[in-house]
Amino acid sequence: MYRSFPRNLSGAPRASLAVRKLALPSPPTTPLLRSFIVNSSSKTPKYSTNFISSRRPRLRPRTTQLSLIQQQTHQHHTGTMDATELANYLADSPPTVVPLEIKKHFEALTPRQKRYAHYISK
């Protein structure tokens, strides 16, 4: 009788067009009831999620033979570096410590600004 209803991104029929095309004996009283009637009376097949539910999420990446060889080569290379080569890598050196002198700046604030600074710091 009618073409299939236009669908939104989730795969459900759009209720606004579907309600206009349905011939109901009396109009529904609430929008919730109207959407239930539209969804239950639709003859179009529902959106299938079989392909989504059949795939399990992977908890760790796949390790291939090539990636294992690369890991072993990297471990061997980093184990044979001397101290001068290791100094070129930032991750291997300890981070620099910068002293912060905030007391004099914090004391200069008004009580309202101090409360706000304390709130922001959390």
Backbone as a chain_set.jsonl record, in Angstrom:
{"seq": "MYRSFPRNLSGAPRASLAVRKLALPSPPTTPLLRSFIVNSSSKTPKYSTNFISSRRPRLRPRTTQLSLIQQQTHQHHTGTMDATELANYLADSPPTVVPLEIKKHFEALTPRQKRYAHYISK", "coords": {"N": [[0.815, -1.176, 0.0], [1.81, 1.349, 0.939], [5.0, 2.892, 0.335], [8.085, 1.811, 1.877], [8.761, 3.222, 5.088], [10.613, 6.264, 5.506], [13.865, 6.17, 6.946], [15.727, 6.912, 9.935], [19.102, 7.567, 11.19], [19.529, 5.512, 13.062], [18.072, 3.423, 12.103], [15.416, 3.103, 12.693], [11.981, 3.715, 11.806], [11.039, 7.001, 10.756], [9.061, 8.852, 12.874], [7.422, 11.066, 12.383], [6.65, 11.195, 9.634], [5.583, 8.674, 9.414], [3.384, 8.678, 11.14], [1.63, 10.426, 9.883], [0.954, 8.924, 7.642], [-0.299, 6.677, 8.604], [-3.476, 5.233, 9.099], [-5.413, 5.729, 11.593], [-8.125, 4.831, 13.797], [-8.777, 6.611, 15.896], [-7.029, 9.515, 16.977], [-3.922, 9.15, 18.713], [-3.338, 9.958, 22.172], [-1.017, 10.739, 23.518], [2.44, 11.583, 22.812], [4.217, 9.493, 23.351], [2.654, 7.179, 23.292], [1.879, 7.345, 20.623], [4.343, 6.921, 19.292], [4.781, 4.312, 20.08], [2.676, 2.965, 18.832], [3.285, 3.464, 16.151], [5.778, 2.17, 15.901], [5.088, -0.468, 16.567], [3.217, -1.164, 14.653], [4.504, -1.143, 12.269], [5.388, -2.688, 9.265], [7.815, -3.061, 8.163], [11.084, -4.557, 8.085], [13.105, -4.739, 11.022], [16.134, -3.047, 12.017], [18.987, -4.919, 11.688], [21.288, -6.222, 13.985], [23.064, -8.265, 13.935], [25.647, -8.626, 12.86], [27.123, -6.916, 14.415], [26.835, -7.837, 17.053], [27.991, -10.307, 16.833], [30.7, -9.992, 16.833], [33.338, -10.035, 19.075], [34.779, -7.742, 21.359], [38.217, -6.922, 21.1], [40.678, -7.366, 23.525], [43.371, -6.972, 23.567], [45.938, -5.981, 21.283], [46.524, -7.697, 18.167], [49.298, -9.839, 17.874], [51.743, -10.174, 15.579], [54.128, -12.15, 13.739], [56.014, -10.449, 12.619], [55.775, -8.14, 14.231], [56.675, -9.176, 16.641], [59.359, -9.702, 16.038], [60.236, -7.091, 15.578], [59.912, -6.012, 18.158], [61.767, -7.54, 19.608], [64.136, -6.772, 18.344], [64.206, -4.049, 18.974], [64.384, -4.176, 21.782], [66.841, -5.43, 22.044], [68.519, -3.524, 20.86], [68.198, -1.258, 22.548], [69.243, -2.293, 24.846], [71.941, -2.452, 24.322], [72.902, 0.116, 24.129], [75.102, 2.782, 24.968], [75.822, 5.107, 27.697], [76.002, 7.712, 26.651], [74.485, 7.617, 24.304], [71.978, 6.974, 25.359], [71.405, 9.303, 26.714], [70.379, 10.993, 24.829], [67.709, 10.468, 24.584], [64.659, 11.64, 25.723], [62.782, 10.426, 27.377], [64.203, 8.703, 28.954], [65.708, 10.233, 30.647], [65.619, 11.917, 33.83], [62.849, 14.048, 34.718], [63.032, 17.63, 34.632], [63.094, 19.728, 37.509], [61.089, 22.349, 38.455], [61.004, 25.059, 40.507], [58.16, 26.412, 42.088], [56.995, 29.53, 42.873], [54.494, 30.583, 44.437], [53.304, 31.677, 46.62], [53.53, 34.464, 47.263], [52.1, 35.557, 45.145], [49.606, 34.397, 45.492], [48.826, 35.467, 47.934], [48.328, 38.075, 47.211], [45.851, 38.061, 46.06], [42.278, 38.681, 46.133], [39.856, 37.687, 48.685], [37.697, 36.413, 47.37], [38.821, 35.736, 44.872], [40.751, 33.974, 45.785], [39.187, 31.844, 46.754], [38.068, 31.03, 44.338], [40.374, 30.268, 42.923], [41.162, 28.133, 44.515], [39.0, 26.436, 44.088], [39.251, 25.929, 41.332], [41.656, 24.565, 41.316], [41.113, 22.009, 42.147]], "CA": [[0.0, 0.0, 0.0], [2.744, 2.47, 0.984], [6.419, 2.558, 0.286], [8.615, 1.689, 3.238], [8.942, 4.514, 5.736], [11.993, 6.763, 5.555], [14.51, 5.772, 8.197], [16.77, 7.797, 10.449], [20.409, 6.91, 11.25], [19.501, 4.306, 13.888], [17.359, 2.375, 11.404], [14.0, 3.113, 13.051], [11.214, 4.602, 10.926], [10.796, 8.344, 11.277], [7.688, 8.854, 13.384], [6.605, 12.168, 11.88], [6.041, 10.804, 8.366], [4.825, 7.449, 9.606], [2.116, 9.001, 11.794], [0.742, 11.022, 8.889], [0.512, 7.938, 6.668], [-1.116, 5.657, 9.237], [-4.892, 5.573, 9.237], [-5.868, 5.247, 12.89], [-9.512, 5.205, 14.037], [-8.78, 7.829, 16.712], [-5.639, 9.922, 17.163], [-3.381, 8.857, 20.041], [-3.373, 11.123, 23.051], [0.321, 11.162, 23.95], [3.489, 11.267, 21.832], [4.815, 8.201, 23.66], [1.737, 6.18, 22.766], [1.942, 7.45, 19.17], [5.553, 6.26, 18.806], [4.617, 2.878, 20.289], [1.787, 2.473, 17.786], [4.013, 3.509, 14.883], [6.809, 1.137, 15.89], [4.517, -1.807, 16.634], [2.419, -1.467, 13.474], [5.336, -1.074, 11.074], [5.615, -3.991, 8.638], [9.166, -3.107, 7.612], [11.984, -5.281, 8.985], [13.898, -3.908, 11.926], [17.575, -2.979, 11.749], [19.646, -6.093, 12.236], [22.594, -5.972, 14.603], [23.745, -9.549, 14.062], [27.073, -8.522, 12.57], [27.771, -6.198, 15.509], [26.864, -8.663, 18.254], [28.788, -11.505, 16.626], [32.119, -9.683, 17.017], [33.727, -9.723, 20.444], [35.836, -6.728, 21.384], [39.551, -7.445, 21.397], [41.245, -6.715, 24.69], [44.758, -6.618, 23.288], [46.179, -6.03, 19.836], [47.089, -8.932, 17.632], [50.749, -9.82, 17.716], [52.17, -10.957, 14.432], [55.532, -12.539, 13.798], [56.805, -9.267, 12.308], [55.82, -7.255, 15.391], [57.531, -9.806, 17.653], [60.749, -9.482, 15.62], [60.537, -5.681, 15.813], [60.06, -5.813, 19.597], [63.024, -8.141, 20.04], [65.215, -5.938, 17.821], [64.22, -2.813, 19.759], [64.885, -4.495, 23.112], [68.27, -5.715, 21.926], [69.219, -2.279, 20.56], [68.23, -0.394, 23.727], [70.092, -2.917, 25.86], [73.352, -2.304, 23.972], [73.289, 1.522, 24.046], [75.911, 3.284, 26.083], [75.214, 6.219, 28.43], [75.906, 8.917, 25.817], [73.343, 7.437, 23.402], [70.75, 7.014, 26.144], [71.154, 10.681, 27.138], [69.648, 11.678, 23.758], [66.286, 10.162, 24.695], [64.075, 12.403, 26.818], [62.03, 9.57, 28.289], [65.12, 8.012, 29.853], [66.309, 11.155, 31.607], [64.618, 12.377, 34.795], [62.304, 15.36, 34.366], [63.613, 18.745, 35.373], [62.234, 20.237, 38.57], [60.982, 23.799, 38.407], [60.377, 25.525, 41.743], [57.064, 27.348, 41.892], [56.851, 30.489, 43.957], [53.141, 31.101, 44.262], [52.762, 32.227, 47.861], [53.389, 35.918, 47.193], [51.049, 35.861, 44.176], [48.336, 33.98, 46.074], [48.487, 36.42, 48.996], [47.878, 39.329, 46.602], [44.484, 37.905, 45.56], [41.166, 38.981, 47.04], [39.295, 36.434, 49.214], [36.867, 35.765, 46.348], [39.736, 35.14, 43.893], [41.394, 32.828, 46.439], [38.221, 30.736, 46.738], [37.956, 30.562, 42.957], [41.62, 29.562, 42.6], [41.121, 26.858, 45.225], [38.003, 25.621, 43.398], [39.812, 25.52, 40.037], [42.799, 23.663, 41.507], [40.663, 20.641, 42.473]], "C": [[0.869, 1.253, 0.0], [4.156, 1.965, 0.746], [6.91, 2.401, 1.716], [8.892, 3.079, 3.792], [10.388, 4.972, 5.636], [12.592, 6.462, 6.921], [15.53, 6.82, 8.621], [18.063, 7.005, 10.573], [20.396, 5.628, 12.065], [18.743, 3.169, 13.218], [15.88, 2.325, 11.732], [13.244, 4.027, 12.09], [11.014, 5.961, 11.571], [9.327, 8.459, 11.648], [6.842, 9.937, 12.74], [5.926, 11.8, 10.565], [5.165, 9.576, 8.531], [3.47, 7.741, 10.226], [1.145, 9.59, 10.789], [0.181, 9.98, 7.935], [-0.368, 6.855, 7.284], [-2.558, 6.134, 9.329], [-5.391, 4.962, 10.532], [-7.322, 5.658, 13.099], [-9.633, 6.457, 14.9], [-7.335, 8.227, 16.961], [-5.162, 9.592, 18.573], [-3.296, 10.135, 20.872], [-1.99, 11.616, 23.433], [1.344, 10.824, 22.882], [4.122, 9.905, 22.079], [3.951, 7.074, 23.107], [1.78, 6.166, 21.242], [3.184, 6.733, 18.64], [5.465, 4.759, 19.003], [3.759, 2.283, 19.186], [2.513, 2.44, 16.448], [5.026, 2.383, 14.824], [6.209, -0.264, 15.891], [3.743, -2.16, 15.369], [3.238, -1.453, 12.191], [5.601, -2.473, 10.541], [7.031, -4.119, 8.082], [10.081, -3.833, 8.579], [12.814, -4.311, 9.82], [15.373, -3.986, 11.539], [18.264, -4.148, 12.426], [21.018, -5.733, 12.783], [23.382, -7.261, 14.744], [25.243, -9.429, 13.834], [27.808, -7.785, 13.68], [27.9, -7.101, 16.726], [27.725, -9.901, 18.076], [30.274, -11.255, 16.833], [32.384, -9.354, 18.474], [34.792, -8.647, 20.408], [37.173, -7.352, 21.763], [40.137, -6.651, 22.542], [42.699, -6.328, 24.487], [44.982, -6.72, 21.785], [46.759, -7.373, 19.413], [48.596, -8.794, 17.504], [51.098, -10.736, 16.554], [53.642, -11.292, 14.59], [56.431, -11.335, 13.541], [56.902, -8.345, 13.515], [56.673, -7.85, 16.506], [59.007, -9.6, 17.32], [61.148, -8.037, 15.873], [60.73, -5.399, 17.298], [61.389, -6.36, 20.087], [64.207, -7.305, 19.572], [65.331, -4.66, 18.636], [64.783, -3.077, 21.158], [66.39, -4.751, 23.07], [69.053, -4.422, 21.709], [69.294, -1.378, 21.792], [69.087, -0.993, 24.825], [71.569, -2.713, 25.582], [73.795, -0.852, 23.863], [74.164, 1.899, 25.231], [75.245, 4.535, 26.667], [75.068, 7.466, 27.565], [74.742, 8.818, 24.837], [72.027, 7.536, 24.161], [70.407, 8.427, 26.595], [70.371, 11.461, 26.079], [68.14, 11.455, 23.834], [65.711, 10.852, 25.922], [63.361, 11.517, 27.828], [62.94, 8.884, 29.295], [65.729, 8.94, 30.891], [65.239, 11.63, 32.589], [64.105, 13.762, 34.411], [62.943, 16.461, 35.205], [62.599, 19.257, 36.38], [62.266, 21.753, 38.52], [60.32, 24.256, 39.704], [59.292, 26.559, 41.433], [56.963, 28.255, 43.114], [55.496, 31.163, 43.798], [52.619, 31.814, 45.5], [52.55, 33.735, 47.768], [52.291, 36.329, 46.215], [49.67, 35.499, 44.733], [47.879, 34.955, 47.157], [47.95, 37.731, 48.421], [46.433, 39.253, 46.102], [43.457, 38.322, 46.609], [40.615, 37.658, 47.583], [38.434, 35.684, 48.187], [37.743, 35.076, 45.296], [40.451, 33.931, 44.484], [40.463, 31.619, 46.438], [38.095, 30.154, 45.331], [39.208, 29.775, 42.55], [41.655, 28.2, 43.279], [40.141, 25.901, 44.533], [38.561, 25.084, 42.075], [40.925, 24.486, 40.225], [42.376, 22.228, 41.803], [40.419, 19.825, 41.242]], "O": [[0.688, 2.128, -0.846], [4.463, 0.787, 0.929], [6.232, 2.809, 2.659], [9.22, 4.0, 3.044], [11.299, 4.145, 5.678], [11.893, 6.497, 7.934], [16.115, 7.517, 7.792], [18.123, 5.869, 10.103], [21.188, 4.727, 11.786], [18.769, 2.046, 13.72], [15.146, 1.566, 11.099], [13.804, 5.012, 11.609], [10.84, 6.062, 12.785], [8.45, 8.191, 10.826], [5.639, 9.74, 12.566], [4.736, 12.068, 10.398], [4.133, 9.446, 7.873], [2.487, 7.096, 9.861], [-0.047, 9.286, 10.834], [-0.947, 10.122, 7.463], [-1.107, 6.181, 6.566], [-2.819, 7.305, 9.606], [-5.756, 3.786, 10.559], [-7.728, 6.722, 12.631], [-10.511, 7.285, 14.656], [-6.486, 7.353, 17.141], [-5.922, 9.739, 19.53], [-3.194, 11.239, 20.338], [-1.812, 12.813, 23.654], [1.147, 9.878, 22.119], [4.523, 9.228, 21.133], [4.467, 6.122, 22.52], [1.725, 5.099, 20.63], [3.097, 6.012, 17.646], [6.003, 3.998, 18.199], [4.074, 1.215, 18.66], [2.367, 1.481, 15.69], [5.131, 1.704, 13.803], [6.771, -1.166, 15.27], [3.621, -3.34, 15.039], [2.697, -1.73, 11.12], [6.0, -3.356, 11.301], [7.403, -5.181, 7.582], [9.88, -3.741, 9.79], [13.169, -3.219, 9.377], [15.791, -4.891, 10.818], [18.123, -4.331, 13.635], [21.802, -5.038, 12.138], [24.277, -7.348, 15.584], [26.028, -10.063, 14.538], [29.004, -8.006, 13.873], [28.952, -7.134, 17.364], [28.153, -10.495, 19.065], [31.039, -12.207, 16.993], [31.724, -8.486, 19.046], [35.631, -8.643, 19.507], [37.242, -8.208, 22.645], [40.103, -5.421, 22.542], [43.203, -5.439, 25.175], [44.285, -7.468, 21.099], [47.393, -8.078, 20.197], [49.103, -7.756, 17.078], [50.78, -11.925, 16.561], [54.316, -10.77, 15.479], [57.484, -11.202, 14.164], [57.975, -7.817, 13.805], [57.327, -7.11, 17.242], [59.817, -9.353, 18.213], [62.261, -7.77, 16.327], [61.617, -4.629, 17.667], [62.067, -5.721, 20.891], [65.178, -7.139, 20.31], [66.439, -4.231, 18.956], [65.577, -2.283, 21.663], [67.121, -4.33, 23.966], [70.119, -4.234, 22.294], [70.343, -0.792, 22.059], [69.61, -0.256, 25.662], [72.382, -2.789, 26.503], [74.953, -0.595, 23.537], [73.988, 1.402, 26.343], [74.206, 4.969, 26.168], [74.101, 8.21, 27.729], [74.08, 9.819, 24.562], [71.064, 8.118, 23.662], [69.238, 8.726, 26.836], [69.763, 12.483, 26.395], [67.377, 12.189, 23.206], [66.212, 10.674, 27.032], [63.34, 11.832, 29.018], [62.492, 8.519, 30.382], [66.221, 8.473, 31.919], [64.07, 11.734, 32.219], [64.847, 14.562, 33.841], [63.342, 16.237, 36.348], [61.393, 19.224, 36.135], [63.333, 22.365, 38.539], [59.181, 23.874, 39.975], [59.49, 27.46, 40.618], [56.86, 27.783, 44.247], [55.368, 32.179, 43.115], [51.592, 32.489, 45.434], [51.493, 34.231, 48.157], [51.622, 37.339, 46.429], [48.688, 36.199, 44.484], [46.687, 35.235, 47.283], [47.186, 38.425, 49.092], [45.85, 40.28, 45.755], [43.732, 38.316, 47.808], [40.879, 36.607, 47.0], [38.448, 34.454, 48.148], [37.442, 33.959, 44.875], [40.729, 32.967, 43.77], [40.892, 30.5, 46.155], [38.023, 28.938, 45.157], [39.104, 28.732, 41.904], [42.122, 27.223, 42.693], [40.415, 24.708, 44.408], [38.362, 23.915, 41.744], [41.109, 23.62, 39.369], [43.2, 21.317, 41.718], [40.039, 18.659, 41.34]]}, "num_chains": 1, "name": "protein.A"}
